[in-house]
Amino acid sequence: MRRAALPMILGGLLLLGLVVLLQTQQRERAGFPAPAFRLPTLDGQEVALSDYRGKVVFLNFWATWCPPCREEMPSMQRLHQRFAQRPFVMIAVNEDTSAEPVRRFLSELGLTFRVALDPQGTVPPRYGVTGYPETFLIDHAGLVVRHVIGPLEWDDPSVVAYIEELVRAAEHASVQGDTP
């Protein structure tokens, strides 16, 4: 009976170790310079993170086949509209392998924020993305100040208040001439 218990105990410890490892890898990360990137957009233009220095950047990684991504997109659209005239930009980096499903998805949900295409998945590893959706808030100086794993109601009052603080800091820095 003791011999039968040993493999079960070792198996349980191994499973526990695996769970701890996975949770450690999926922790939210912040406080690092946002890695640069340049990607094509659906309209044939290019988007580069460096084009938005001095603004708050909402950087979201997603895919059309991802139900939690679909869940959070309407609130992202409302947030985008709320801050449209402020130093705030939303970039949603899509990981699908072709543009057509992305176009249909955006049309179906009435989404108007900027979408970049990364079918080879070159940008997510630079940010340590472990799944979809994941969002990084980047301040006006180019630092990742918040990392959110999973969907969120982006127009929740507490979230809007946090982003408002970031946007006000960007506006203040612009007035003071402190924009990098």
MDAnalysis code that builds the backbone (N, CA, C; Angstrom):
import MDAnalysis as mda
import numpy as np

u = mda.Universe.empty(540, n_residues=180, atom_resindex=np.repeat(np.arange(180), 3), trajectory=True)
u.add_TopologyAttr("name", ["N", "CA", "C"] * 180)
u.add_TopologyAttr("resid", np.arange(1, 181))
u.add_TopologyAttr("resname", ["MET", "ARG", "ARG", "ALA", "ALA", "LEU", "PRO", "MET", "ILE", "LEU", "GLY", "GLY", "LEU", "LEU", "LEU", "LEU", "GLY", "LEU", "VAL", "VAL", "LEU", "LEU", "GLN", "THR", "GLN", "GLN", "ARG", "GLU", "ARG", "ALA", "GLY", "PHE", "PRO", "ALA", "PRO", "ALA", "PHE", "ARG", "LEU", "PRO", "THR", "LEU", "ASP", "GLY", "GLN", "GLU", "VAL", "ALA", "LEU", "SER", "ASP", "TYR", "ARG", "GLY", "LYS", "VAL", "VAL", "PHE", "LEU", "ASN", "PHE", "TRP", "ALA", "THR", "TRP", "CYS", "PRO", "PRO", "CYS", "ARG", "GLU", "GLU", "MET", "PRO", "SER", "MET", "GLN", "ARG", "LEU", "HIS", "GLN", "ARG", "PHE", "ALA", "GLN", "ARG", "PRO", "PHE", "VAL", "MET", "ILE", "ALA", "VAL", "ASN", "GLU", "ASP", "THR", "SER", "ALA", "GLU", "PRO", "VAL", "ARG", "ARG", "PHE", "LEU", "SER", "GLU", "LEU", "GLY", "LEU", "THR", "PHE", "ARG", "VAL", "ALA", "LEU", "ASP", "PRO", "GLN", "GLY", "THR", "VAL", "PRO", "PRO", "ARG", "TYR", "GLY", "VAL", "THR", "GLY", "TYR", "PRO", "GLU", "THR", "PHE", "LEU", "ILE", "ASP", "HIS", "ALA", "GLY", "LEU", "VAL", "VAL", "ARG", "HIS", "VAL", "ILE", "GLY", "PRO", "LEU", "GLU", "TRP", "ASP", "ASP", "PRO", "SER", "VAL", "VAL", "ALA", "TYR", "ILE", "GLU", "GLU", "LEU", "VAL", "ARG", "ALA", "ALA", "GLU", "HIS", "ALA", "SER", "VAL", "GLN", "GLY", "ASP", "THR", "PRO"])
u.atoms.positions = np.array([
    [0.817, -1.190, 0.000],
    [0.000, 0.000, 0.000],
    [0.867, 1.262, 0.000],
    [2.010, 1.181, 0.746],
    [2.910, 2.335, 0.770],
    [3.512, 2.592, -0.608],
    [3.841, 1.528, -1.295],
    [4.437, 1.679, -2.627],
    [3.446, 2.304, -3.611],
    [2.178, 2.014, -3.480],
    [1.151, 2.580, -4.355],
    [0.944, 4.062, -4.064],
    [1.156, 4.464, -2.830],
    [0.958, 5.870, -2.446],
    [2.096, 6.755, -2.940],
    [3.297, 6.234, -3.008],
    [4.450, 7.040, -3.413],
    [4.290, 7.634, -4.817],
    [3.932, 6.845, -5.835],
    [3.732, 7.452, -7.152],
    [2.621, 8.508, -7.162],
    [1.589, 8.291, -6.382],
    [0.500, 9.274, -6.331],
    [0.985, 10.568, -5.680],
    [1.774, 10.459, -4.640],
    [2.306, 11.646, -3.976],
    [3.257, 12.387, -4.907],
    [4.148, 11.657, -5.557],
    [5.081, 12.290, -6.493],
    [4.340, 12.934, -7.669],
    [3.322, 12.243, -8.159],
    [2.513, 12.802, -9.243],
    [1.808, 14.074, -8.812],
    [1.282, 14.084, -7.595],
    [0.617, 15.275, -7.060],
    [1.576, 16.437, -6.910],
    [2.793, 16.158, -6.419],
    [3.807, 17.217, -6.279],
    [4.217, 17.763, -7.647],
    [4.370, 16.882, -8.615],
    [4.707, 17.310, -9.968],
    [3.611, 18.204, -10.546],
    [2.367, 17.807, -10.362],
    [1.236, 18.602, -10.842],
    [1.190, 19.965, -10.155],
    [1.408, 19.986, -8.848],
    [1.432, 21.245, -8.114],
    [2.543, 22.153, -8.636],
    [3.725, 21.581, -8.876],
    [4.834, 22.363, -9.416],
    [4.509, 22.944, -10.782],
    [3.838, 22.168, -11.625],
    [3.447, 22.634, -12.951],
    [2.452, 23.789, -12.854],
    [1.480, 23.677, -11.956],
    [0.489, 24.739, -11.765],
    [1.179, 26.024, -11.303],
    [2.095, 25.915, -10.345],
    [2.826, 27.096, -9.859],
    [3.644, 27.718, -10.987],
    [4.311, 26.898, -11.785],
    [5.092, 27.404, -12.910],
    [4.213, 28.157, -13.903],
    [3.080, 27.579, -14.261],
    [2.181, 28.238, -15.209],
    [1.647, 29.552, -14.646],
    [1.303, 29.589, -13.385],
    [0.803, 30.829, -12.787],
    [1.891, 31.887, -12.752],
    [3.124, 31.480, -12.496],
    [4.238, 32.428, -12.476],
    [4.440, 33.030, -13.864],
    [4.323, 32.204, -14.891],
    [4.525, 32.690, -16.251],
    [3.384, 33.590, -16.708],
    [2.207, 33.475, -16.118],
    [1.067, 34.248, -16.562],
    [0.797, 35.462, -15.687],
    [1.744, 35.845, -14.860],
    [1.569, 37.023, -14.019],
    [1.536, 38.275, -14.870],
    [0.818, 39.246, -14.377],
    [0.815, 40.538, -15.046],
    [2.183, 41.173, -14.859],
    [2.667, 41.797, -15.927],
    [3.980, 42.430, -15.897],
    [3.834, 43.895, -16.263],
    [4.604, 44.746, -15.608],
    [4.599, 46.177, -15.913],
    [5.917, 46.765, -15.427],
    [6.154, 48.029, -15.804],
    [7.347, 48.725, -15.347],
    [8.550, 48.545, -16.252],
    [8.323, 48.233, -17.516],
    [9.432, 48.071, -18.452],
    [9.171, 48.908, -19.702],
    [10.239, 49.320, -20.403],
    [10.039, 50.080, -21.646],
    [9.296, 49.221, -22.669],
    [8.292, 49.802, -23.296],
    [7.507, 49.074, -24.293],
    [8.384, 48.759, -25.507],
    [8.485, 47.487, -25.879],
    [9.280, 47.127, -27.055],
    [8.709, 47.749, -28.341],
    [9.595, 48.242, -29.164],
    [9.199, 48.881, -30.426],
    [8.656, 47.835, -31.401],
    [7.788, 48.289, -32.278],
    [7.296, 47.438, -33.356],
    [6.778, 48.310, -34.491],
    [6.703, 47.715, -35.663],
    [6.100, 48.322, -36.843],
    [5.348, 47.210, -37.558],
    [4.031, 47.438, -37.759],
    [3.184, 46.412, -38.361],
    [2.255, 47.032, -39.400],
    [1.831, 46.239, -40.384],
    [0.839, 46.731, -41.347],
    [-0.547, 46.793, -40.712],
    [-1.381, 47.682, -41.250],
    [-2.763, 47.785, -40.808],
    [-3.674, 47.247, -41.907],
    [-4.944, 47.118, -41.599],
    [-5.908, 46.607, -42.577],
    [-6.027, 47.496, -43.803],
    [-5.806, 48.797, -43.632],
    [-5.956, 49.719, -44.758],
    [-4.671, 49.902, -45.562],
    [-3.674, 49.038, -45.322],
    [-2.441, 49.094, -46.101],
    [-1.400, 50.072, -45.578],
    [-1.694, 50.754, -44.501],
    [-0.726, 51.663, -43.887],
    [0.163, 50.859, -42.934],
    [1.005, 51.559, -42.192],
    [1.802, 50.928, -41.151],
    [1.567, 51.653, -39.852],
    [1.685, 50.920, -38.760],
    [1.585, 51.510, -37.436],
    [2.887, 51.155, -36.711],
    [3.482, 52.165, -36.093],
    [4.704, 51.965, -35.308],
    [4.469, 52.559, -33.923],
    [4.882, 51.861, -32.913],
    [4.711, 52.360, -31.557],
    [5.376, 53.726, -31.390],
    [6.518, 53.911, -32.008],
    [7.259, 55.179, -31.876],
    [6.475, 56.381, -32.395],
    [5.497, 56.156, -33.259],
    [4.670, 57.256, -33.777],
    [3.790, 57.873, -32.694],
    [3.655, 57.198, -31.566],
    [2.718, 57.642, -30.535],
    [3.391, 58.060, -29.234],
    [4.691, 58.369, -29.289],
    [5.349, 58.890, -28.091],
    [4.625, 60.154, -27.678],
    [4.452, 60.321, -26.385],
    [3.732, 61.475, -25.870],
    [2.256, 61.194, -25.659],
    [1.784, 60.040, -26.136],
    [0.385, 59.641, -25.948],
    [0.323, 58.381, -25.096],
    [-0.825, 58.165, -24.511],
    [-1.091, 56.906, -23.831],
    [-1.485, 55.900, -24.910],
    [-0.847, 54.739, -24.888],
    [-1.139, 53.706, -25.884],
    [-1.789, 52.510, -25.190],
    [-2.937, 52.144, -25.706],
    [-3.668, 50.959, -25.276],
    [-3.330, 49.893, -26.310],
    [-2.506, 48.924, -25.946],
    [-2.033, 47.903, -26.888],
    [-2.653, 46.567, -26.516],
    [-3.502, 46.055, -27.409],
    [-4.256, 44.834, -27.149],
    [-3.850, 43.762, -28.154],
    [-3.624, 42.546, -27.671],
    [-3.324, 41.404, -28.535],
    [-4.540, 40.489, -28.533],
    [-5.004, 40.102, -29.747],
    [-6.262, 39.368, -29.853],
    [-6.317, 38.551, -31.134],
    [-7.371, 37.748, -31.258],
    [-7.631, 36.962, -32.466],
    [-9.146, 36.843, -32.648],
    [-9.581, 36.685, -33.876],
    [-11.025, 36.612, -34.152],
    [-11.653, 35.343, -33.579],
    [-10.881, 34.281, -33.441],
    [-11.394, 32.997, -32.951],
    [-11.464, 32.930, -31.422],
    [-11.126, 34.012, -30.751],
    [-11.008, 34.048, -29.294],
    [-12.281, 34.612, -28.659],
    [-13.128, 33.771, -27.996],
    [-14.360, 34.280, -27.375],
    [-14.134, 35.391, -26.343],
    [-13.129, 35.306, -25.463],
    [-12.930, 36.412, -24.522],
    [-12.548, 37.727, -25.224],
    [-11.886, 37.614, -26.376],
    [-11.548, 38.816, -27.153],
    [-12.838, 39.477, -27.645],
    [-13.726, 38.676, -28.191],
    [-15.017, 39.182, -28.676],
    [-15.788, 39.840, -27.533],
    [-15.694, 39.244, -26.348],
    [-16.403, 39.744, -25.174],
    [-15.960, 41.162, -24.799],
    [-14.666, 41.448, -24.876],
    [-14.180, 42.745, -24.416],
    [-14.182, 43.840, -25.491],
    [-14.319, 43.468, -26.748],
    [-14.222, 44.449, -27.838],
    [-15.246, 45.588, -27.761],
    [-16.525, 45.338, -27.457],
    [-17.456, 46.468, -27.377],
    [-17.045, 47.509, -26.330],
    [-16.535, 47.067, -25.189],
    [-16.108, 48.039, -24.178],
    [-14.830, 48.754, -24.619],
    [-13.993, 48.075, -25.390],
    [-12.813, 48.750, -25.950],
    [-13.250, 49.861, -26.908],
    [-14.261, 49.583, -27.730],
    [-14.762, 50.590, -28.660],
    [-15.288, 51.810, -27.901],
    [-16.026, 51.567, -26.828],
    [-16.544, 52.693, -26.041],
    [-15.403, 53.500, -25.406],
    [-14.372, 52.815, -24.940],
    [-13.214, 53.510, -24.370],
    [-12.504, 54.329, -25.452],
    [-12.341, 53.736, -26.605],
    [-11.731, 54.428, -27.747],
    [-12.495, 55.719, -28.075],
    [-13.794, 55.633, -28.123],
    [-14.611, 56.808, -28.422],
    [-14.513, 57.855, -27.316],
    [-14.475, 57.402, -26.080],
    [-14.415, 58.324, -24.946],
    [-13.152, 59.198, -24.976],
    [-12.034, 58.614, -25.386],
    [-10.759, 59.340, -25.365],
    [-10.283, 59.759, -26.759],
    [-11.154, 59.727, -27.728],
    [-10.778, 59.978, -29.124],
    [-10.110, 61.336, -29.360],
    [-10.472, 62.353, -28.627],
    [-9.924, 63.691, -28.842],
    [-8.800, 64.028, -27.865],
    [-8.265, 63.026, -27.214],
    [-7.236, 63.213, -26.192],
    [-5.947, 62.514, -26.631],
    [-4.844, 62.688, -25.910],
    [-3.605, 61.993, -26.273],
    [-3.654, 60.514, -25.866],
    [-4.471, 59.784, -26.584],
    [-4.728, 58.375, -26.306],
    [-4.924, 57.672, -27.643],
    [-4.294, 56.526, -27.806],
    [-4.478, 55.755, -29.034],
    [-4.650, 54.285, -28.666],
    [-5.554, 53.641, -29.376],
    [-5.808, 52.218, -29.179],
    [-5.279, 51.479, -30.400],
    [-4.441, 50.478, -30.146],
    [-3.911, 49.627, -31.208],
    [-4.230, 48.190, -30.825],
    [-4.982, 47.514, -31.660],
    [-5.327, 46.114, -31.425],
    [-4.540, 45.272, -32.427],
    [-3.606, 44.491, -31.934],
    [-2.745, 43.670, -32.789],
    [-3.401, 42.306, -32.957],
    [-3.774, 42.009, -34.196],
    [-4.481, 40.769, -34.495],
    [-3.498, 39.694, -34.950],
    [-3.749, 38.478, -34.496],
    [-2.853, 37.356, -34.785],
    [-3.404, 36.379, -35.821],
    [-4.528, 36.686, -36.458],
    [-5.080, 35.787, -37.475],
    [-4.121, 35.701, -38.664],
    [-4.250, 34.625, -39.436],
    [-3.337, 34.423, -40.562],
    [-3.782, 35.116, -41.843],
    [-5.019, 35.632, -41.876],
    [-5.444, 36.393, -43.048],
    [-6.316, 37.567, -42.607],
    [-6.370, 38.583, -43.453],
    [-7.051, 39.827, -43.111],
    [-8.576, 39.744, -43.234],
    [-9.097, 38.894, -44.088],
    [-10.544, 38.880, -44.343],
    [-11.380, 38.573, -43.101],
    [-11.033, 37.563, -42.299],
    [-11.818, 37.336, -41.078],
    [-11.761, 38.533, -40.124],
    [-10.657, 39.246, -40.135],
    [-10.509, 40.425, -39.279],
    [-11.469, 41.521, -39.742],
    [-11.521, 41.751, -41.062],
    [-12.445, 42.757, -41.609],
    [-13.898, 42.439, -41.247],
    [-14.271, 41.164, -41.412],
    [-15.648, 40.749, -41.083],
    [-15.934, 40.955, -39.591],
    [-14.997, 40.590, -38.750],
    [-15.150, 40.725, -37.304],
    [-15.351, 42.193, -36.930],
    [-14.521, 43.072, -37.450],
    [-14.618, 44.506, -37.140],
    [-15.947, 45.075, -37.617],
    [-16.357, 44.685, -38.820],
    [-17.616, 45.165, -39.379],
    [-18.806, 44.678, -38.544],
    [-18.769, 43.414, -38.192],
    [-19.863, 42.823, -37.426],
    [-20.057, 43.513, -36.073],
    [-18.953, 43.894, -35.426],
    [-19.043, 44.520, -34.107],
    [-19.007, 46.051, -34.160],
    [-18.838, 46.625, -35.357],
    [-18.812, 48.078, -35.486],
    [-17.599, 48.718, -34.822],
    [-16.439, 48.084, -34.953],
    [-15.227, 48.567, -34.300],
    [-14.460, 49.514, -35.223],
    [-14.004, 50.633, -34.668],
    [-13.340, 51.655, -35.495],
    [-11.916, 51.971, -35.048],
    [-11.433, 51.341, -33.984],
    [-10.070, 51.636, -33.545],
    [-9.061, 50.973, -34.483],
    [-7.816, 51.407, -34.373],
    [-6.744, 50.944, -35.268],
    [-6.415, 49.480, -34.998],
    [-6.344, 48.698, -36.078],
    [-5.994, 47.281, -35.981],
    [-4.750, 47.031, -36.817],
    [-3.756, 46.441, -36.171],
    [-2.524, 46.047, -36.857],
    [-2.554, 44.535, -37.050],
    [-1.892, 44.090, -38.102],
    [-1.878, 42.661, -38.427],
    [-0.495, 42.080, -38.151],
    [-0.469, 40.964, -37.439],
    [0.790, 40.288, -37.115],
    [0.606, 38.779, -37.260],
    [0.345, 38.308, -38.501],
    [0.048, 36.886, -38.690],
    [1.211, 35.956, -38.333],
    [2.438, 36.465, -38.345],
    [3.577, 35.634, -37.956],
    [3.812, 35.645, -36.446],
    [3.073, 36.504, -35.736],
    [3.209, 36.546, -34.285],
    [4.568, 37.035, -33.815],
    [5.095, 38.065, -34.462],
    [6.428, 38.559, -34.104],
    [6.429, 39.471, -32.871],
    [5.333, 40.187, -32.628],
    [5.320, 41.166, -31.537],
    [4.967, 40.560, -30.172],
    [3.999, 39.654, -30.056],
    [3.640, 39.137, -28.728],
    [4.809, 38.621, -27.879],
    [5.767, 37.884, -28.446],
    [6.875, 37.418, -27.600],
    [7.701, 38.561, -27.001],
    [7.773, 39.681, -27.690],
    [8.525, 40.829, -27.163],
    [7.893, 41.364, -25.878],
    [6.586, 41.162, -25.752],
    [5.857, 41.628, -24.576],
    [5.605, 40.507, -23.567],
    [5.969, 39.296, -23.910],
    [5.732, 38.169, -23.012],
    [4.296, 37.708, -22.978],
    [3.579, 37.896, -24.078],
    [2.169, 37.498, -24.154],
    [2.065, 35.976, -24.046],
    [1.129, 35.530, -23.202],
    [0.932, 34.095, -22.988],
    [-0.393, 33.586, -23.535],
    [-1.280, 34.475, -23.953],
    [-2.582, 34.069, -24.476],
    [-3.355, 35.297, -24.932],
    [-4.610, 35.080, -25.298],
    [-5.437, 36.181, -25.791],
    [-6.715, 36.277, -24.986],
    [-7.227, 37.447, -24.749],
    [-6.588, 38.739, -25.011],
    [-5.612, 39.114, -23.894],
    [-4.659, 39.918, -24.253],
    [-3.771, 40.557, -23.281],
    [-3.623, 42.005, -23.706],
    [-3.603, 42.885, -22.716],
    [-3.552, 44.319, -22.983],
    [-2.445, 44.960, -22.159],
    [-1.737, 45.889, -22.798],
    [-0.683, 46.648, -22.142],
    [-1.032, 48.126, -22.256],
    [-1.012, 48.828, -21.132],
    [-1.173, 50.277, -21.143],
    [0.216, 50.878, -21.055],
    [0.510, 51.752, -22.015],
    [1.827, 52.351, -22.137],
    [1.679, 53.843, -21.912],
    [2.459, 54.396, -21.002],
    [2.324, 55.823, -20.696],
    [2.996, 56.695, -21.754],
    [2.868, 58.012, -21.595],
    [3.377, 58.953, -22.599],
    [4.891, 58.875, -22.769],
    [5.597, 58.328, -21.785],
    [7.051, 58.198, -21.872],
    [7.488, 56.858, -22.463],
    [6.524, 56.005, -22.802],
    [6.857, 54.730, -23.429],
    [7.071, 53.574, -22.465],
    [6.617, 53.720, -21.214],
    [6.742, 52.643, -20.240],
    [5.432, 51.878, -20.107],
    [5.526, 50.560, -20.034],
    [4.347, 49.745, -19.758],
    [4.010, 49.954, -18.290],
    [2.826, 50.507, -18.039],
    [2.415, 50.794, -16.663],
    [1.348, 49.825, -16.156],
    [0.747, 49.078, -17.078],
    [-0.280, 48.114, -16.667],
    [-0.345, 47.014, -17.707],
    [-0.514, 45.800, -17.233],
    [-0.648, 44.631, -18.093],
    [-1.857, 43.851, -17.594],
    [-2.801, 43.607, -18.471],
    [-4.021, 42.894, -18.100],
    [-4.101, 41.608, -18.913],
    [-4.223, 40.502, -18.208],
    [-4.383, 39.201, -18.855],
    [-5.865, 38.852, -18.830],
    [-6.418, 38.580, -20.001],
    [-7.825, 38.221, -20.094],
    [-8.701, 39.424, -20.395],
    [-9.997, 39.173, -20.577],
    [-10.914, 40.256, -20.932],
    [-11.211, 41.151, -19.739],
    [-11.580, 42.380, -20.055],
    [-11.938, 43.350, -19.027],
    [-13.028, 44.252, -19.583],
    [-13.871, 44.767, -18.719],
    [-14.839, 45.790, -19.127],
    [-14.079, 47.117, -19.110],
    [-13.597, 47.522, -20.260],
    [-12.704, 48.670, -20.360],
    [-13.375, 49.997, -20.095],
    [-14.690, 50.031, -20.099],
    [-15.369, 51.294, -19.787],
    [-15.948, 51.287, -18.373],
    [-15.514, 50.347, -17.538],
    [-15.882, 50.356, -16.120],
    [-15.328, 51.651, -15.504],
    [-16.092, 52.306, -14.627],
    [-15.648, 53.592, -14.070],
    [-14.258, 53.575, -13.434],
    [-13.889, 52.502, -12.753],
    [-12.560, 52.471, -12.125],
    [-11.452, 52.384, -13.174],
    [-11.713, 51.672, -14.257],
    [-10.736, 51.567, -15.342],
    [-10.614, 52.907, -16.060],
    [-11.751, 53.524, -16.344],
    [-11.749, 54.835, -17.005],
    [-11.007, 55.857, -16.155],
    [-11.210, 55.822, -14.838],
    [-10.522, 56.765, -13.948],
    [-9.012, 56.566, -14.005],
    [-8.562, 55.321, -14.043],
    [-7.127, 55.038, -14.136],
    [-6.554, 55.566, -15.452],
    [-7.251, 55.297, -16.547],
    [-6.776, 55.760, -17.855],
    [-6.832, 57.285, -17.922],
    [-7.835, 57.877, -17.326],
    [-7.933, 59.340, -17.272],
    [-6.693, 59.938, -16.606],
    [-6.225, 59.327, -15.533],
    [-4.995, 59.800, -14.867],
    [-3.805, 59.742, -15.816],
    [-3.688, 58.658, -16.555],
    [-2.589, 58.522, -17.510],
    [-2.678, 59.579, -18.606],
    [-3.881, 59.800, -19.106],
    [-4.084, 60.782, -20.180],
    [-3.799, 62.197, -19.673],
    [-4.246, 62.510, -18.469],
    [-3.950, 63.834, -17.898],
    [-2.453, 64.044, -17.737],
    [-1.738, 63.001, -17.322],
    [-0.278, 63.098, -17.199],
    [0.348, 63.363, -18.563],
    [-0.181, 62.732, -19.615],
    [0.324, 62.960, -20.970],
    [0.042, 64.391, -21.409],
    [-1.163, 64.893, -21.093],
    [-1.507, 66.273, -21.441],
    [-0.616, 67.248, -20.692],
    [-0.387, 66.992, -19.416],
    [0.473, 67.857, -18.605],
    [1.909, 67.879, -19.140],
    [2.415, 66.699, -19.475],
    [3.779, 66.604, -20.014],
    [3.898, 67.359, -21.335],
    [2.846, 67.307, -22.142],
    [2.851, 68.003, -23.431],
    [2.895, 69.516, -23.224],
    [2.108, 70.012, -22.278],
    [2.068, 71.442, -21.974],
    [3.407, 71.898, -21.403],
    [4.023, 71.045, -20.583],
    [5.287, 71.375, -19.943],
    [6.481, 71.164, -20.876],
    [6.235, 70.544, -22.021],
    [7.332, 70.263, -22.939],
    [8.160, 69.061, -22.511],
    [7.579, 68.190, -21.671],
    [8.296, 67.025, -21.160],
    [8.047, 65.766, -21.988],
    [7.428, 65.921, -23.121],
    [7.137, 64.743, -23.947],
    [8.415, 64.259, -24.591],
    [8.733, 62.967, -24.397],
    [9.984, 62.423, -24.981],
    [9.978, 62.431, -26.481],
])
